[in-house]
Each structure stands twice: as C-alpha cells, then as structure tokens.
Amino acid sequence: MKIENHPRLDALCGEYLLGTLRGAARRRFERALREEPLTSLRLRYWERIFVPRYSQMIEMQPSAAGWKRLERDLDLARYRIPWHRRAAFWRGWAAAATAALVLGVVLQISLPAYKTSEPVAVAQLTGQADVSRVTALLSPDGRTLELRAARAVVAGPAQSYELWLLPAEGTAPVSLAVLGSLDARFALPPAQVGRLRSGAKLAVSVEPAGGSPTGKPTGPVILIGPIDT
C-alpha cells in the first residue's frame, strides 16, 4: 500500500516532524515524499500548521542569571579576546585614522587655495572730481598689485599714468609701474615687495608717454591714497 493511501498518513506526518519516526519506517516515508505527491502535500500542510505553533510553545528566552551561570560553568571568559586584539577595534581605529588623514589632506589642499585666491584691498586712491576712484589690491603673497577703477580711465596718446609708492619713512617716491589705463594688474618690483604697509601711500601722476624721464613725478598727481594693511 502506498503511504499516501494509508489511513494513518496524518499521524505519520506528525511523527516525522517530531523526529519519532526512525529507521526503516523513516526511510520509507522519505521515499514516499519523493514519489507520492499526496504524501508530500500532506506533510507541507502539517508543517504550516504545526511547526510555527510548536516553535512558539518551546521558545524561551534564558534569563540574565542563566547566561551568567552558563558563562561561569563553561569558563567562557578565557575565550574572550582582549580589546586591543579584537578585529572590530582595529577596523574602527583604521577607519577613524583614514578619515582624519583624508580630512587633513583636503584641508591642506583647499585652505591654502582659498586663502591665495583673492587679493586684499590695501588702499583707496581718490583725487579730482573728474578722475575715477581706484582701489589697490595686493595679492596674499605681497608680490602682485591690482588696480581697479570705478570707471574706465585711459591715458592719451602722448601720455602715461605712473604709479608711485610714497614710503612711510618719508623718502623719495618710488615708481612701481607705468600704466596706459587705471585698470591694471602687475608684479611689483622685487625690491618693493613688503614695502606696501601702513604709513605709506600710493599715488598716480600723469607723465609723458613711457613714464617719467627723471625717475620722479613730473606731472600732476591725480590720485593719492594711504595704504592700510
């Protein structure tokens, strides 16, 4: 007789699930599961009903005291890895160190670039009403000077503008640049780098084309302003 036609099919399914069906009887039942569709379907039916309920009946959460007693009786403390030898600790430490290194590199790259990207205004040059106001800006490294005029002012064909440094010490004016326009950007003469500081002044004079022939201002000074750094 096939097991799927056996009157005790449900009982056999229950014994199989409980593990009390053993030996040749269990092997025969397992063969029927492979060869007899009704036997397999019936077992799945009882699995859906019986197994979850049975699991809930036998499920029990050990108490904290029970865990401690097991730990003591089995001497589990000797298997604990010291904190400094745990892989998780070193993985966390490595991740934190890597993050700090990356942040440091980013700051080293980004902050200097940010600091050197914009020149700083050091003087406001003003003069006659019909001459534009000019802002002088110095690069953070102190080597490049930029003039920004409020409106465009261009020298005539036979003229040049010349920018002068009036040193804080009161010594003779020093030429910084000969300009065709009051909008300009140029490198300072190496000898004058570091001399644009508080107490000194910047001035613009009108000179013959190519600049002053004497090395001193010869034409009218149309703009002047103190340096404030």
C-alpha positions as CSV (number, residue, x, y, z in Angstrom):
1,M,0.0,0.0,0.0
2,K,1.2,3.5,-0.8
3,I,1.7,5.7,2.2
4,E,-0.4,8.4,0.6
5,N,-3.4,6.0,0.9
6,H,-2.5,4.9,4.4
7,P,-5.3,5.8,7.0
8,R,-2.6,6.9,9.4
9,L,-1.0,9.4,6.9
10,D,-1.5,12.4,9.2
11,A,-0.1,10.5,12.2
12,L,3.0,9.5,10.1
13,C,3.5,13.2,9.1
14,G,3.3,14.2,12.8
15,E,5.8,11.5,13.9
16,Y,8.1,12.6,11.1
17,L,8.0,16.2,12.1
18,L,8.6,15.3,15.8
19,G,11.5,13.1,14.9
20,T,10.0,9.9,16.4
21,L,9.7,8.2,13.1
22,R,13.0,6.4,12.7
23,G,14.9,3.6,11.0
24,A,13.4,1.8,8.0
25,A,10.0,3.5,8.6
26,R,11.5,6.9,8.2
27,R,13.5,6.0,5.1
28,R,10.3,4.5,3.6
29,F,8.4,7.8,4.4
30,E,11.1,9.9,2.9
31,R,11.0,7.8,-0.3
32,A,7.2,8.3,-0.4
33,L,7.8,12.1,-0.1
34,R,9.8,11.9,-3.3
35,E,7.5,9.5,-5.2
36,E,4.0,10.2,-3.9
37,P,2.7,13.8,-4.4
38,L,-0.2,13.4,-1.9
39,T,2.2,12.4,0.9
40,S,4.4,15.5,0.2
41,L,1.4,17.8,0.1
42,R,0.1,16.5,3.4
43,L,3.4,16.9,5.1
44,R,3.7,20.5,3.9
45,Y,0.2,21.1,5.3
46,W,1.2,19.9,8.7
47,E,4.4,21.9,8.6
48,R,2.5,25.1,8.0
49,I,0.2,24.4,10.9
50,F,2.3,22.5,13.4
51,V,5.9,23.9,13.2
52,P,5.2,27.6,14.0
53,R,2.9,26.7,16.9
54,Y,5.3,24.2,18.3
55,S,8.2,26.6,17.9
56,Q,6.3,29.2,19.9
57,M,5.5,26.7,22.6
58,I,9.1,25.7,23.2
59,E,10.6,29.1,22.6
60,M,12.1,30.6,25.8
61,Q,14.4,33.4,26.4
62,P,17.1,32.5,29.0
63,S,17.3,34.9,32.0
64,A,20.4,37.0,32.6
65,A,21.3,34.8,35.6
66,G,21.1,31.8,33.4
67,W,23.5,33.2,30.9
68,K,26.0,34.2,33.6
69,R,25.7,30.7,35.1
70,L,26.5,29.1,31.7
71,E,29.4,31.5,31.2
72,R,30.8,30.6,34.6
73,D,30.3,26.8,34.3
74,L,31.8,26.7,30.8
75,D,34.6,29.1,31.7
76,L,33.8,31.2,28.6
77,A,35.8,34.2,29.8
78,R,39.0,32.5,28.8
79,Y,37.9,32.7,25.1
80,R,37.3,36.4,25.2
81,I,39.8,38.4,23.0
82,P,41.4,41.4,24.7
83,W,40.0,44.7,23.4
84,H,43.4,45.6,21.8
85,R,43.4,42.4,19.8
86,R,39.8,42.5,18.5
87,A,39.5,42.9,14.8
88,A,36.5,45.2,15.2
89,F,38.5,47.5,17.3
90,W,41.4,47.8,14.8
91,R,38.9,48.1,11.9
92,G,37.3,51.0,13.7
93,W,40.6,52.6,14.6
94,A,41.8,52.3,11.0
95,A,38.6,53.8,9.6
96,A,38.9,56.8,12.0
97,A,42.6,57.3,11.2
98,T,41.9,57.2,7.5
99,A,39.1,59.7,7.8
100,A,41.4,62.0,9.8
101,L,44.1,61.7,7.2
102,V,41.8,62.4,4.3
103,L,40.3,65.4,6.1
104,G,43.8,66.7,6.8
105,V,44.9,66.4,3.2
106,V,41.7,68.1,2.0
107,L,42.2,71.0,4.4
108,Q,45.9,71.3,3.4
109,I,44.8,71.5,-0.3
110,S,41.7,73.5,0.0
111,L,42.6,76.1,2.6
112,P,45.8,77.5,1.0
113,A,44.0,77.7,-2.3
114,Y,41.1,79.5,-0.7
115,K,43.5,81.9,1.1
116,T,45.5,82.8,-2.0
117,S,42.6,83.1,-4.4
118,E,41.5,86.6,-3.6
119,P,43.7,89.8,-3.4
120,V,43.1,92.1,-0.4
121,A,42.3,95.8,-0.8
122,V,45.1,97.9,0.7
123,A,44.3,101.5,-0.5
124,Q,41.6,103.7,-1.9
125,L,43.1,106.3,-4.3
126,T,41.0,109.4,-4.9
127,G,41.6,112.8,-6.4
128,Q,39.9,115.3,-8.7
129,A,36.2,115.0,-9.3
130,D,36.6,114.1,-12.9
131,V,39.1,111.3,-12.2
132,S,37.8,107.8,-11.3
133,R,38.3,106.4,-7.8
134,V,40.8,103.5,-7.8
135,T,41.1,100.6,-5.4
136,A,44.5,99.0,-5.0
137,L,44.5,95.3,-4.1
138,L,47.5,93.3,-3.0
139,S,47.9,89.5,-3.5
140,P,48.3,87.5,-0.3
141,D,51.9,86.8,-1.1
142,G,52.5,90.5,-1.5
143,R,54.1,90.2,-5.0
144,T,51.2,91.3,-7.3
145,L,49.3,94.6,-7.2
146,E,46.0,95.2,-9.0
147,L,44.3,98.5,-9.7
148,R,40.5,98.6,-10.2
149,A,39.0,101.8,-11.4
150,A,35.4,102.7,-10.6
151,R,35.1,103.7,-14.3
152,A,37.4,103.3,-17.3
153,V,40.2,105.9,-17.5
154,V,42.7,105.6,-20.3
155,A,45.8,107.8,-20.9
156,G,46.0,110.0,-24.0
157,P,48.3,109.0,-26.9
158,A,51.1,111.2,-25.7
159,Q,50.7,110.4,-22.0
160,S,51.1,107.6,-19.5
161,Y,50.0,107.1,-15.9
162,E,52.7,106.3,-13.4
163,L,52.0,104.6,-10.1
164,W,54.3,105.7,-7.2
165,L,55.0,104.4,-3.7
166,L,55.4,107.2,-1.1
167,P,57.4,105.3,1.6
168,A,56.4,105.5,5.2
169,E,59.9,106.7,6.0
170,G,59.3,109.9,4.0
171,T,62.0,109.1,1.5
172,A,61.7,109.9,-2.3
173,P,58.8,108.4,-4.3
174,V,59.5,105.1,-5.9
175,S,58.0,104.1,-9.3
176,L,56.0,100.9,-9.2
177,A,54.6,100.8,-12.8
178,V,53.9,102.8,-15.9
179,L,50.3,102.4,-17.0
180,G,48.1,103.1,-20.0
181,S,44.9,102.6,-18.0
182,L,43.9,102.9,-14.4
183,D,42.7,99.3,-14.6
184,A,45.8,97.2,-14.4
185,R,47.5,94.2,-12.7
186,F,51.2,93.7,-12.5
187,A,54.1,92.2,-10.5
188,L,55.8,94.6,-8.0
189,P,59.5,95.3,-8.5
190,P,61.3,92.7,-6.3
191,A,62.9,95.5,-4.2
192,Q,59.5,96.9,-3.3
193,V,57.9,93.6,-2.2
194,G,56.9,94.0,1.5
195,R,57.1,97.9,1.5
196,L,53.4,98.4,0.9
197,R,52.4,98.7,4.5
198,S,50.5,101.1,6.8
199,G,52.0,104.6,6.9
200,A,53.0,104.6,3.2
201,K,50.9,106.0,0.3
202,L,50.2,105.2,-3.3
203,A,49.9,108.0,-5.9
204,V,49.2,108.3,-9.6
205,S,50.8,111.0,-11.7
206,V,50.4,112.0,-15.4
207,E,53.7,111.6,-17.2
208,P,54.9,111.7,-20.8
209,A,54.4,108.5,-22.8
210,G,56.7,105.8,-21.4
211,G,56.8,107.3,-17.9
212,S,58.7,110.0,-16.0
213,P,62.1,110.9,-17.7
214,T,63.7,111.8,-14.3
215,G,62.6,108.9,-12.1
216,K,60.5,111.3,-10.1
217,P,56.9,112.6,-10.6
218,T,57.0,115.4,-13.2
219,G,53.3,115.8,-14.0
220,P,50.2,116.5,-11.9
221,V,49.3,113.9,-9.2
222,I,45.7,113.0,-10.0
223,L,45.2,110.2,-7.4
224,I,46.5,109.5,-3.9
225,G,45.6,107.4,-1.0
226,P,47.1,105.9,2.2
227,I,47.9,102.2,2.5
228,D,46.1,100.4,5.2
229,T,47.2,96.8,5.8
